[in-house]
Structures are given as C-alpha cells and as structure tokens.
Amino acid sequence: MNQGRLEYRLGEKENLKDIESYDTLVGNVESIVQGDGLNVLFNNAGISTKFTRVNMVKAEQITDNFLINTVAPLMLTKVL
C-alpha cells in the first residue's frame, strides 16, 4: 500500500451529505489499498452552525449538522 497516496486521497474534501457518492469513495479507497484493507479509520468530519436563538434556527441547519456529524460517520464506517 502506498501510504502517501492513501493519506492524500482521504484528505480530499468529500461531500458527506451525498450518501450516494459513498460507493465512489469506497472504490477509490479500494484502488489505493489494493486488497490490503484498512486497519484504522478516523472519521474526522464535523460541522456546527451558530445557533443564536431558537426562533432563528432553520430546519436545514439542524438537518445538515445531524447528517454530517452523525449519519455520515456511521454510514462510511458501514461501507468501508
């Protein structure tokens, strides 16, 4: 396995809100590890929207926070 290529590829920005794109990401990881598999997976993604007042919070902000911080790490771990 080429350690430098793996770190570079996984360091790129991915649209974690697009769950359908996970198959492409998995394919990229598989081509890099070339059958060696992954020994460690660091799910290091997170966002936080500034919430000032409850009456100003938008549903899209809460949905994005939950999707990126909770759903994406679980789904990525599942497919990898």
The 8 nearest C-alpha neighbors of each residue, nearest first, counted from 0:
[[1, 32, 2, 33, 31, 35, 5, 4],
 [0, 2, 4, 3, 5, 31, 32, 6],
 [3, 1, 5, 4, 0, 6, 7, 32],
 [4, 2, 6, 5, 1, 7, 8, 0],
 [3, 5, 7, 1, 2, 6, 8, 31],
 [6, 4, 2, 8, 3, 7, 9, 31],
 [5, 7, 3, 9, 4, 8, 10, 2],
 [8, 6, 10, 4, 5, 9, 3, 11],
 [9, 7, 5, 10, 11, 6, 4, 28],
 [8, 10, 6, 11, 7, 5, 28, 12],
 [11, 9, 7, 8, 6, 12, 5, 13],
 [12, 10, 9, 8, 13, 7, 6, 14],
 [13, 11, 10, 14, 9, 15, 8, 44],
 [12, 14, 15, 11, 24, 9, 20, 16],
 [15, 13, 16, 17, 12, 20, 18, 21],
 [14, 16, 17, 13, 71, 67, 18, 21],
 [15, 17, 14, 18, 67, 66, 71, 63],
 [18, 16, 15, 19, 20, 14, 21, 13],
 [17, 19, 20, 21, 16, 15, 71, 74],
 [18, 20, 17, 21, 22, 23, 16, 15],
 [21, 19, 18, 23, 22, 17, 24, 14],
 [22, 20, 24, 23, 19, 18, 25, 75],
 [23, 21, 25, 24, 20, 26, 19, 78],
 [22, 24, 26, 21, 25, 20, 27, 19],
 [25, 23, 21, 27, 26, 22, 28, 20],
 [24, 26, 22, 28, 27, 23, 21, 29],
 [27, 25, 23, 29, 24, 28, 22, 30],
 [26, 28, 24, 30, 25, 29, 23, 31],
 [27, 29, 25, 31, 26, 30, 32, 24],
 [30, 28, 26, 32, 31, 27, 33, 25],
 [29, 31, 33, 27, 28, 32, 26, 34],
 [30, 32, 28, 29, 33, 5, 27, 0],
 [31, 33, 0, 29, 35, 34, 30, 36],
 [34, 32, 30, 31, 35, 29, 0, 36],
 [33, 35, 36, 32, 29, 30, 31, 0],
 [34, 36, 32, 33, 37, 0, 29, 38],
 [37, 35, 34, 32, 38, 33, 29, 28],
 [36, 38, 39, 35, 40, 32, 79, 28],
 [37, 39, 36, 40, 35, 41, 32, 79],
 [40, 38, 37, 41, 36, 42, 76, 79],
 [39, 41, 42, 38, 37, 76, 79, 43],
 [42, 40, 43, 39, 44, 72, 76, 9],
 [43, 41, 72, 44, 40, 76, 75, 71],
 [44, 42, 41, 45, 72, 68, 40, 10],
 [45, 43, 42, 68, 67, 46, 72, 71],
 [44, 46, 68, 67, 43, 47, 64, 69],
 [45, 47, 64, 48, 68, 67, 44, 63],
 [46, 48, 64, 49, 45, 50, 60, 68],
 [47, 49, 50, 60, 46, 64, 61, 63],
 [50, 48, 51, 47, 56, 60, 52, 46],
 [51, 49, 52, 48, 56, 53, 55, 47],
 [50, 52, 49, 53, 55, 56, 54, 48],
 [53, 51, 55, 54, 50, 56, 49, 57],
 [52, 54, 55, 56, 51, 50, 57, 49],
 [53, 55, 52, 56, 57, 51, 50, 58],
 [56, 54, 52, 53, 57, 51, 50, 58],
 [57, 55, 53, 54, 50, 58, 52, 60],
 [56, 58, 59, 60, 55, 61, 54, 62],
 [57, 59, 61, 60, 62, 56, 63, 55],
 [58, 60, 62, 57, 61, 63, 64, 56],
 [61, 59, 63, 57, 58, 62, 64, 48],
 [60, 62, 64, 58, 63, 59, 65, 57],
 [61, 63, 59, 65, 60, 64, 66, 58],
 [64, 62, 66, 60, 65, 61, 59, 67],
 [65, 63, 61, 67, 62, 66, 68, 46],
 [64, 66, 62, 68, 69, 63, 67, 61],
 [65, 67, 70, 63, 64, 69, 68, 71],
 [68, 66, 71, 64, 65, 69, 63, 45],
 [67, 69, 45, 65, 66, 64, 70, 71],
 [70, 68, 65, 66, 71, 67, 72, 73],
 [69, 71, 66, 73, 72, 74, 67, 68],
 [70, 72, 74, 67, 73, 69, 66, 75],
 [73, 71, 75, 74, 70, 42, 69, 76],
 [74, 72, 76, 70, 71, 75, 77, 69],
 [73, 75, 77, 71, 76, 72, 70, 78],
 [76, 74, 72, 78, 77, 73, 71, 79],
 [75, 77, 73, 79, 74, 78, 72, 40],
 [76, 78, 74, 75, 79, 73, 72, 71],
 [79, 77, 75, 76, 74, 25, 21, 22],
 [78, 76, 77, 75, 25, 37, 28, 74]]
